[in-house]
């Protein structure tokens, strides 16, 4: 019985917290969860250590982030937590359309290891990185044959 009461209290507190924050505060709080998780999983030694992960929430769609592949499940959990705490009713509460960023072109993104930190590189049309270079930079390549950025 005590557990049920505790869960009910937590649900009410979560609801009140969600409703008492402005739309901007809700987005920033959600982003804080995601960015802290990304930071926790940012270290790398080689390009193949890094992968792109979706950080889209129900608050907003964003371009993917680069993290160490070992942190993918933690990032998925962070996005889920951000949605549960701040974003599930974002649009219904009048906070705007979370899909607005979808029209933004994130570019041709590749995860790379730069100075021992996973980062996103926009290869663009003029970057001169071949498809095999992109593959070696974290998109499923089997080795790092000379593609390490740091």
N, CA, C and O atoms as a DFTB+ gen file, in Angstrom:
600 C
 N C O
     1  1       0.820      -1.196       0.000
     2  2       0.000       0.000       0.000
     3  2       0.861       1.255       0.000
     4  3       0.539       2.247      -0.654
     5  1       1.965       1.194       0.748
     6  2       2.875       2.333       0.808
     7  2       3.487       2.619      -0.563
     8  3       3.682       3.777      -0.934
     9  1       3.791       1.548      -1.316
    10  2       4.363       1.699      -2.653
    11  2       3.385       2.383      -3.587
    12  3       3.781       3.233      -4.384
    13  1       2.123       2.026      -3.500
    14  2       1.095       2.629      -4.356
    15  2       0.972       4.113      -4.044
    16  3       0.872       4.928      -4.961
    17  1       0.978       4.476      -2.767
    18  2       0.905       5.889      -2.394
    19  2       2.113       6.655      -2.924
    20  3       1.979       7.772      -3.424
    21  1       3.288       6.048      -2.812
    22  2       4.507       6.702      -3.285
    23  2       4.439       6.921      -4.793
    24  3       4.802       7.992      -5.281
    25  1       3.978       5.917      -5.533
    26  2       3.842       6.067      -6.980
    27  2       2.836       7.149      -7.332
    28  3       3.054       7.912      -8.273
    29  1       1.743       7.227      -6.594
    30  2       0.738       8.257      -6.839
    31  2       1.322       9.648      -6.575
    32  3       1.086      10.578      -7.346
    33  1       2.071       9.786      -5.503
    34  2       2.704      11.072      -5.184
    35  2       3.691      11.449      -6.280
    36  3       3.721      12.598      -6.720
    37  1       4.493      10.495      -6.719
    38  2       5.456      10.773      -7.784
    39  2       4.755      11.186      -9.075
    40  3       5.217      12.092      -9.769
    41  1       3.664      10.540      -9.396
    42  2       2.915      10.890     -10.599
    43  2       2.358      12.302     -10.502
    44  3       2.398      13.051     -11.478
    45  1       1.839      12.672      -9.342
    46  2       1.297      14.026      -9.149
    47  2       2.406      15.059      -9.224
    48  3       2.249      16.096      -9.868
    49  1       3.526      14.784      -8.571
    50  2       4.657      15.720      -8.612
    51  2       5.153      15.875     -10.035
    52  3       5.441      16.989     -10.472
    53  1       5.257      14.776     -10.763
    54  2       5.698      14.837     -12.153
    55  2       4.732      15.661     -12.988
    56  3       5.162      16.472     -13.808
    57  1       3.426      15.465     -12.790
    58  2       2.413      16.214     -13.526
    59  2       2.510      17.695     -13.204
    60  3       2.488      18.530     -14.108
    61  1       2.616      18.025     -11.924
    62  2       2.692      19.426     -11.518
    63  2       3.971      20.087     -12.014
    64  3       3.952      21.248     -12.421
    65  1       5.083      19.353     -11.981
    66  2       6.348      19.893     -12.476
    67  2       6.237      20.198     -13.950
    68  3       6.666      21.258     -14.405
    69  1       5.658      19.266     -14.707
    70  2       5.498      19.430     -16.138
    71  2       4.642      20.653     -16.447
    72  3       4.959      21.414     -17.361
    73  1       3.572      20.847     -15.703
    74  2       2.631      21.930     -15.964
    75  2       3.130      23.285     -15.468
    76  3       2.726      24.320     -15.998
    77  1       3.986      23.292     -14.478
    78  2       4.418      24.558     -13.911
    79  2       5.569      25.189     -14.692
    80  3       5.884      26.358     -14.469
    81  1       6.195      24.458     -15.588
    82  2       7.301      24.986     -16.372
    83  2       6.794      25.594     -17.674
    84  3       5.819      25.124     -18.259
    85  1       7.468      26.637     -18.110
    86  2       7.136      27.215     -19.420
    87  2       7.589      26.241     -20.504
    88  3       8.331      25.298     -20.232
    89  1       7.141      26.473     -21.716
    90  2       7.539      25.613     -22.838
    91  2       9.053      25.621     -22.992
    92  3       9.666      24.570     -23.182
    93  1       9.649      26.793     -22.913
    94  2      11.093      26.912     -23.055
    95  2      11.817      26.170     -21.930
    96  3      12.819      25.497     -22.176
    97  1      11.322      26.287     -20.715
    98  2      11.929      25.583     -19.583
    99  2      11.809      24.071     -19.748
   100  3      12.726      23.323     -19.409
   101  1      10.680      23.637     -20.268
   102  2      10.489      22.200     -20.503
   103  2      11.486      21.690     -21.534
   104  3      12.112      20.649     -21.337
   105  1      11.633      22.432     -22.645
   106  2      12.586      22.013     -23.670
   107  2      14.007      22.000     -23.108
   108  3      14.748      21.040     -23.317
   109  1      14.386      23.058     -22.400
   110  2      15.744      23.143     -21.840
   111  2      15.998      22.033     -20.823
   112  3      17.102      21.494     -20.762
   113  1      14.990      21.688     -20.028
   114  2      15.146      20.608     -19.052
   115  2      15.319      19.270     -19.756
   116  3      16.148      18.453     -19.354
   117  1      14.539      19.049     -20.804
   118  2      14.664      17.815     -21.587
   119  2      16.045      17.753     -22.229
   120  3      16.709      16.717     -22.201
   121  1      16.470      18.879     -22.811
   122  2      17.774      18.915     -23.471
   123  2      18.902      18.695     -22.470
   124  3      19.928      18.114     -22.823
   125  1      18.737      19.140     -21.248
   126  2      19.750      18.948     -20.213
   127  2      19.977      17.460     -19.943
   128  3      21.117      17.016     -19.799
   129  1      18.906      16.706     -19.877
   130  2      19.018      15.256     -19.669
   131  2      19.813      14.631     -20.807
   132  3      20.700      13.808     -20.580
   133  1      19.490      15.025     -22.020
   134  2      20.135      14.458     -23.205
   135  2      21.602      14.882     -23.290
   136  3      22.478      14.051     -23.532
   137  1      21.862      16.153     -23.095
   138  2      23.243      16.631     -23.235
   139  2      24.151      16.069     -22.138
   140  3      25.324      15.799     -22.395
   141  1      23.634      15.889     -20.934
   142  2      24.439      15.284     -19.866
   143  2      24.787      13.841     -20.205
   144  3      25.897      13.383     -19.934
   145  1      23.838      13.133     -20.794
   146  2      24.092      11.747     -21.196
   147  2      25.105      11.705     -22.328
   148  3      25.988      10.848     -22.338
   149  1      24.987      12.617     -23.276
   150  2      25.945      12.672     -24.388
   151  2      27.348      12.954     -23.865
   152  3      28.314      12.326     -24.298
   153  1      27.460      13.887     -22.945
   154  2      28.765      14.226     -22.370
   155  2      29.381      13.014     -21.667
   156  3      30.577      12.751     -21.793
   157  1      28.553      12.290     -20.933
   158  2      29.009      11.109     -20.195
   159  2      29.581      10.047     -21.145
   160  3      30.455       9.268     -20.763
   161  1      29.080      10.028     -22.375
   162  2      29.492       9.009     -23.351
   163  2      30.208       9.636     -24.551
   164  3      30.024       9.197     -25.686
   165  1      31.010      10.646     -24.301
   166  2      31.640      11.359     -25.412
   167  2      33.071      10.919     -25.719
   168  3      33.600      11.269     -26.774
   169  1      33.705      10.167     -24.834
   170  2      35.115       9.838     -25.043
   171  2      35.294       8.752     -26.110
   172  3      34.439       7.889     -26.307
   173  1      36.438       8.836     -26.785
   174  2      36.733       7.876     -27.843
   175  2      38.231       7.796     -28.058
   176  3      38.990       8.646     -27.593
   177  1      38.642       6.761     -28.769
   178  2      40.032       6.616     -29.191
   179  2      40.141       6.647     -30.706
   180  3      41.113       7.162     -31.259
   181  1      39.138       6.094     -31.370
   182  2      39.133       5.997     -32.830
   183  2      37.757       6.382     -33.359
   184  3      36.766       6.381     -32.628
   185  1      37.722       6.710     -34.643
   186  2      36.451       7.079     -35.273
   187  2      35.381       6.010     -35.096
   188  3      34.209       6.322     -34.886
   189  1      35.788       4.757     -35.180
   190  2      34.797       3.683     -35.095
   191  2      34.160       3.575     -33.703
   192  3      33.150       2.890     -33.541
   193  1      34.735       4.238     -32.708
   194  2      34.130       4.263     -31.378
   195  2      32.866       5.110     -31.358
   196  3      32.027       4.951     -30.471
   197  1      32.723       6.006     -32.325
   198  2      31.646       6.994     -32.324
   199  2      30.529       6.629     -33.303
   200  3      30.777       6.097     -34.385
   201  1      29.304       6.928     -32.898
   202  2      28.127       6.717     -33.737
   203  2      27.210       7.927     -33.605
   204  3      27.271       8.665     -32.622
   205  1      26.363       8.116     -34.609
   206  2      25.334       9.140     -34.527
   207  2      24.109       8.546     -33.859
   208  3      23.722       7.415     -34.154
   209  1      23.499       9.303     -32.959
   210  2      22.283       8.854     -32.289
   211  2      21.206       9.923     -32.415
   212  3      21.489      11.121     -32.407
   213  1      19.990       9.469     -32.528
   214  2      18.860      10.383     -32.572
   215  2      18.635      10.985     -31.193
   216  3      18.681      10.284     -30.183
   217  1      18.394      12.275     -31.161
   218  2      18.070      12.960     -29.910
   219  2      16.703      13.644     -30.034
   220  3      16.403      14.599     -29.318
   221  1      15.884      13.134     -30.956
   222  2      14.550      13.691     -31.142
   223  2      13.670      13.380     -29.944
   224  3      13.586      12.238     -29.494
   225  1      13.021      14.411     -29.438
   226  2      12.041      14.241     -28.367
   227  2      10.696      14.723     -28.884
   228  3      10.592      15.231     -30.000
   229  1       9.685      14.562     -28.073
   230  2       8.370      15.087     -28.419
   231  2       8.317      16.598     -28.218
   232  3       7.341      17.241     -28.603
   233  1       9.370      17.172     -27.612
   234  2       9.496      18.628     -27.524
   235  2      10.023      19.190     -28.832
   236  3       9.583      20.246     -29.288
   237  1      10.967      18.479     -29.432
   238  2      11.628      19.031     -30.618
   239  2      12.452      17.957     -31.312
   240  3      13.029      17.078     -30.672
   241  1      12.491      18.050     -32.626
   242  2      13.396      17.207     -33.392
   243  2      14.688      17.974     -33.598
   244  3      14.669      19.152     -33.955
   245  1      15.796      17.314     -33.376
   246  2      17.104      17.931     -33.534
   247  2      17.980      17.053     -34.412
   248  3      17.672      15.883     -34.642
   249  1      19.063      17.620     -34.895
   250  2      20.049      16.838     -35.638
   251  2      20.695      15.849     -34.674
   252  3      20.782      16.119     -33.476
   253  1      21.147      14.713     -35.183
   254  2      21.739      13.704     -34.303
   255  2      23.029      14.187     -33.652
   256  3      23.671      15.130     -34.115
   257  1      23.382      13.517     -32.575
   258  2      24.622      13.798     -31.848
   259  2      25.562      12.612     -32.010
   260  3      25.122      11.499     -32.300
   261  1      26.845      12.848     -31.826
   262  2      27.839      11.780     -31.859
   263  2      28.203      11.408     -30.424
   264  3      28.527      12.270     -29.607
   265  1      28.143      10.118     -30.136
   266  2      28.550       9.601     -28.829
   267  2      29.306       8.302     -29.031
   268  3      29.299       7.736     -30.124
   269  1      29.951       7.835     -27.986
   270  2      30.609       6.539     -28.015
   271  2      29.530       5.467     -28.158
   272  3      28.492       5.522     -27.500
   273  1      29.788       4.511     -29.012
   274  2      28.778       3.469     -29.288
   275  2      28.340       2.721     -28.026
   276  3      27.245       2.161     -27.991
   277  1      29.178       2.706     -27.000
   278  2      28.815       2.036     -25.753
   279  2      27.694       2.762     -25.008
   280  3      27.099       2.195     -24.092
   281  1      27.399       4.000     -25.385
   282  2      26.378       4.785     -24.699
   283  2      25.032       4.845     -25.384
   284  3      24.152       5.589     -24.953
   285  1      24.856       4.070     -26.449
   286  2      23.609       4.156     -27.226
   287  2      22.379       3.837     -26.374
   288  3      21.390       4.569     -26.430
   289  1      22.421       2.777     -25.601
   290  2      21.235       2.425     -24.801
   291  2      20.964       3.480     -23.731
   292  3      19.808       3.779     -23.433
   293  1      22.025       4.045     -23.151
   294  2      21.829       5.123     -22.177
   295  2      21.188       6.342     -22.839
   296  3      20.339       6.999     -22.236
   297  1      21.589       6.649     -24.076
   298  2      21.003       7.790     -24.776
   299  2      19.540       7.524     -25.101
   300  3      18.704       8.418     -24.969
   301  1      19.226       6.325     -25.516
   302  2      17.825       5.980     -25.779
   303  2      17.003       6.149     -24.506
   304  3      15.880       6.653     -24.552
   305  1      17.554       5.731     -23.379
   306  2      16.868       5.900     -22.092
   307  2      16.732       7.373     -21.724
   308  3      15.713       7.780     -21.167
   309  1      17.746       8.171     -22.029
   310  2      17.692       9.607     -21.731
   311  2      16.604      10.301     -22.543
   312  3      15.885      11.153     -22.020
   313  1      16.482       9.942     -23.810
   314  2      15.426      10.519     -24.654
   315  2      14.058      10.114     -24.113
   316  3      13.137      10.929     -24.056
   317  1      13.936       8.865     -23.721
   318  2      12.681       8.384     -23.142
   319  2      12.356       9.138     -21.847
   320  3      11.213       9.535     -21.624
   321  1      13.365       9.328     -21.002
   322  2      13.175      10.061     -19.750
   323  2      12.775      11.516     -20.019
   324  3      11.885      12.049     -19.357
   325  1      13.426      12.150     -20.982
   326  2      13.096      13.533     -21.337
   327  2      11.654      13.634     -21.814
   328  3      10.939      14.571     -21.458
   329  1      11.233      12.670     -22.617
   330  2       9.842      12.668     -23.078
   331  2       8.875      12.493     -21.914
   332  3       7.889      13.221     -21.798
   333  1       9.167      11.525     -21.056
   334  2       8.270      11.245     -19.930
   335  2       8.170      12.433     -18.979
   336  3       7.079      12.768     -18.518
   337  1       9.297      13.070     -18.683
   338  2       9.291      14.150     -17.700
   339  2       8.803      15.482     -18.259
   340  3       8.150      16.248     -17.551
   341  1       9.116      15.766     -19.532
   342  2       8.885      17.127     -20.025
   343  2       8.156      17.239     -21.361
   344  3       7.600      18.297     -21.656
   345  1       8.138      16.196     -22.174
   346  2       7.729      16.398     -23.561
   347  2       6.480      15.653     -24.029
   348  3       5.952      15.981     -25.091
   349  1       5.994      14.679     -23.291
   350  2       4.886      13.879     -23.815
   351  2       3.670      14.696     -24.226
   352  3       3.010      14.359     -25.210
   353  1       3.361      15.756     -23.500
   354  2       2.186      16.569     -23.840
   355  2       2.585      17.960     -24.351
   356  3       1.794      18.900     -24.275
   357  1       3.777      18.084     -24.856
   358  2       4.338      19.374     -25.278
   359  2       3.437      20.097     -26.287
   360  3       3.067      21.251     -26.075
   361  1       3.092      19.424     -27.369
   362  2       2.250      20.053     -28.386
   363  2       0.831      20.291     -27.876
   364  3       0.248      21.347     -28.121
   365  1       0.281      19.315     -27.170
   366  2      -1.081      19.439     -26.653
   367  2      -1.202      20.606     -25.672
   368  3      -2.273      21.196     -25.529
   369  1      -0.100      20.933     -25.002
   370  2      -0.099      22.030     -24.039
   371  2       0.155      23.388     -24.706
   372  3       0.328      24.402     -24.029
   373  1       0.174      23.388     -26.041
   374  2       0.331      24.642     -26.771
   375  2       1.765      25.116     -26.909
   376  3       2.012      26.298     -27.151
   377  1       2.707      24.204     -26.758
   378  2       4.113      24.597     -26.824
   379  2       4.667      24.612     -28.244
   380  3       5.860      24.857     -28.424
   381  1       3.867      24.368     -29.226
   382  2       4.341      24.432     -30.610
   383  2       4.531      23.067     -31.210
   384  3       4.385      22.032     -30.559
   385  1       4.862      23.110     -32.469
   386  2       5.033      21.891     -33.258
   387  2       6.460      21.391     -33.124
   388  3       7.403      22.077     -33.519
   389  1       6.618      20.201     -32.570
   390  2       7.956      19.644     -32.369
   391  2       8.638      19.302     -33.682
   392  3       9.845      19.064     -33.702
   393  1       7.903      19.273     -34.763
   394  2       8.463      18.840     -36.045
   395  2       9.088      19.990     -36.827
   396  3       9.583      19.768     -37.932
   397  1       9.084      21.202     -36.299
   398  2       9.567      22.340     -37.084
   399  2      11.008      22.199     -37.522
   400  3      11.379      22.702     -38.582
   401  1      11.817      21.538     -36.745
   402  2      13.228      21.403     -37.083
   403  2      13.436      20.391     -38.203
   404  3      14.498      20.371     -38.825
   405  1      12.437      19.550     -38.470
   406  2      12.576      18.523     -39.495
   407  2      12.879      19.128     -40.860
   408  3      13.538      18.499     -41.688
   409  1      12.403      20.343     -41.096
   410  2      12.661      20.995     -42.369
   411  2      14.107      21.475     -42.459
   412  3      14.616      21.720     -43.553
   413  1      14.761      21.607     -41.322
   414  2      16.150      22.037     -41.294
   415  2      17.032      20.909     -41.807
   416  3      16.898      19.765     -41.374
   417  1      17.920      21.224     -42.715
   418  2      18.821      20.216     -43.261
   419  2      20.012      20.053     -42.321
   420  3      20.826      20.963     -42.167
   421  1      20.100      18.908     -41.710
   422  2      21.206      18.658     -40.789
   423  2      22.519      18.460     -41.532
   424  3      23.585      18.443     -40.916
   425  1      22.452      18.315     -42.823
   426  2      23.672      18.125     -43.599
   427  2      24.025      16.659     -43.726
   428  3      23.235      15.779     -43.387
   429  1      25.220      16.415     -44.220
   430  2      25.718      15.064     -44.395
   431  2      26.638      14.773     -43.209
   432  3      27.848      14.987     -43.280
   433  1      26.056      14.290     -42.139
   434  2      26.764      14.167     -40.861
   435  2      27.470      12.831     -40.705
   436  3      26.976      11.788     -41.133
   437  1      28.640      12.893     -40.078
   438  2      29.456      11.716     -39.820
   439  2      30.030      11.843     -38.410
   440  3      30.502      12.915     -38.033
   441  1      29.995      10.759     -37.622
   442  2      30.633      10.817     -36.299
   443  2      32.133      10.600     -36.437
   444  3      32.570       9.696     -37.150
   445  1      32.912      11.417     -35.766
   446  2      34.376      11.279     -35.778
   447  2      34.904      11.426     -34.358
   448  3      34.254      12.004     -33.487
   449  1      36.095      10.889     -34.153
   450  2      36.799      11.047     -32.881
   451  2      37.819      12.158     -33.064
   452  3      38.802      11.997     -33.788
   453  1      37.584      13.272     -32.413
   454  2      38.448      14.446     -32.524
   455  2      38.967      14.795     -31.132
   456  3      38.193      15.147     -30.242
   457  1      40.284      14.695     -30.953
   458  2      40.897      14.981     -29.648
   459  2      40.249      14.162     -28.528
   460  3      39.967      14.679     -27.447
   461  1      40.023      12.890     -28.806
   462  2      39.468      11.919     -27.850
   463  2      38.016      12.193     -27.459
   464  3      37.551      11.724     -26.420
   465  1      37.302      12.953     -28.291
   466  2      35.886      13.253     -28.044
   467  2      35.097      12.975     -29.321
   468  3      35.492      13.406     -30.404
   469  1      33.988      12.258     -29.193
   470  2      33.119      12.035     -30.344
   471  2      32.464      13.351     -30.730
   472  3      31.879      14.039     -29.893
   473  1      32.571      13.690     -32.002
   474  2      31.977      14.918     -32.520
   475  2      31.283      14.625     -33.831
   476  3      31.517      13.593     -34.460
   477  1      30.422      15.550     -34.236
   478  2      29.720      15.434     -35.508
   479  2      30.457      16.274     -36.539
   480  3      30.740      17.450     -36.313
   481  1      30.765      15.656     -37.671
   482  2      31.392      16.346     -38.782
   483  2      30.377      16.423     -39.913
   484  3      29.820      15.404     -40.320
   485  1      30.136      17.616     -40.417
   486  2      29.275      17.788     -41.580
   487  2      30.178      17.713     -42.796
   488  3      30.905      18.661     -43.094
   489  1      30.135      16.592     -43.500
   490  2      31.029      16.389     -44.625
   491  2      30.670      17.288     -45.790
   492  3      31.546      17.646     -46.578
   493  1      29.418      17.659     -45.921
   494  2      29.002      18.547     -47.001
   495  2      29.405      18.012     -48.356
   496  3      30.030      16.956     -48.451
   497  1      29.059      18.721     -49.382
   498  2      29.364      18.300     -50.738
   499  2      30.827      18.543     -51.072
   500  3      31.376      17.872     -51.946
   501  1      31.474      19.497     -50.390
   502  2      32.835      19.879     -50.747
   503  2      33.885      19.353     -49.778
   504  3      35.042      19.765     -49.855
   505  1      33.519      18.461     -48.875
   506  2      34.461      18.026     -47.846
   507  2      35.522      17.073     -48.376
   508  3      36.578      16.917     -47.763
   509  1      35.248      16.432     -49.513
   510  2      36.247      15.560     -50.105
   511  2      36.425      14.236     -49.391
   512  3      37.467      13.598     -49.545
   513  1      35.452      13.803     -48.622
   514  2      35.529      12.504     -47.950
   515  2      34.742      11.511     -48.785
   516  3      33.561      11.716     -49.066
   517  1      35.404      10.439     -49.178
   518  2      34.749       9.444     -50.014
   519  2      33.772       8.629     -49.187
   520  3      33.783       8.687     -47.957
   521  1      32.921       7.863     -49.875
   522  2      31.987       6.986     -49.170
   523  2      32.732       6.019     -48.264
   524  3      32.268       5.723     -47.163
   525  1      33.896       5.516     -48.719
   526  2      34.643       4.590     -47.877
   527  2      35.176       5.305     -46.635
   528  3      35.271       4.698     -45.568
   529  1      35.529       6.607     -46.765
   530  2      35.979       7.378     -45.614
   531  2      34.873       7.572     -44.613
   532  3      35.097       7.511     -43.404
   533  1      33.664       7.807     -45.119
   534  2      32.517       7.963     -44.237
   535  2      32.260       6.657     -43.509
   536  3      31.993       6.649     -42.307
   537  1      32.340       5.553     -44.238
   538  2      32.112       4.267     -43.604
   539  2      33.148       4.032     -42.505
   540  3      32.805       3.559     -41.421
   541  1      34.412       4.359     -42.780
   542  2      35.445       4.165     -41.767
   543  2      35.277       5.104     -40.586
   544  3      35.762       4.824     -39.490
   545  1      34.588       6.223     -40.807
   546  2      34.440       7.216     -39.745
   547  2      33.306       6.897     -38.791
   548  3      32.908       7.760     -38.009
   549  1      32.775       5.688     -38.831
   550  2      31.803       5.307     -37.820
   551  2      30.501       4.780     -38.355
   552  3      29.624       4.422     -37.569
   553  1      30.336       4.718     -39.643
   554  2      29.080       4.264     -40.220
   555  2      29.119       2.784     -40.567
   556  3      28.473       2.358     -41.524
   557  1      29.853       2.009     -39.818
   558  2      29.840       0.568     -40.024
   559  2      31.141       0.023     -40.577
   560  3      31.207      -1.166     -40.890
   561  1      32.165       0.824     -40.710
   562  2      33.447       0.355     -41.207
   563  2      34.065      -0.650     -40.244
   564  3      33.754      -0.650     -39.053
   565  1      34.933      -1.501     -40.759
   566  2      35.500      -2.533     -39.903
   567  2      36.805      -2.105     -39.254
   568  3      37.235      -2.718     -38.277
   569  1      37.456      -1.045     -39.787
   570  2      38.678      -0.584     -39.150
   571  2      38.796       0.924     -39.325
   572  3      37.905       1.567     -39.881
   573  1      39.891       1.474     -38.850
   574  2      40.089       2.914     -38.911
   575  2      41.261       3.282     -39.813
   576  3      41.953       4.263     -39.540
   577  1      41.496       2.546     -40.846
   578  2      42.657       2.696     -41.705
   579  2      42.915       4.143     -42.106
   580  3      42.510       4.583     -43.182
   581  1      43.587       4.866     -41.239
   582  2      44.010       6.208     -41.553
   583  2      42.925       7.252     -41.544
   584  3      43.140       8.343     -42.072
   585  1      41.773       6.979     -40.972
   586  2      40.695       7.956     -40.992
   587  2      40.507       8.663     -39.653
   588  3      39.625       9.513     -39.525
   589  1      41.314       8.327     -38.665
   590  2      41.161       8.992     -37.367
   591  2      41.359      10.489     -37.514
   592  3      42.305      10.950     -38.152
   593  1      40.446      11.237     -36.912
   594  2      40.538      12.683     -36.987
   595  2      41.330      13.242     -35.807
   596  3      41.554      14.451     -35.737
   597  1      41.745      12.411     -34.907
   598  2      42.438      12.973     -33.762
   599  2      43.279      12.045     -33.030
   600  3      43.908      12.429     -32.044
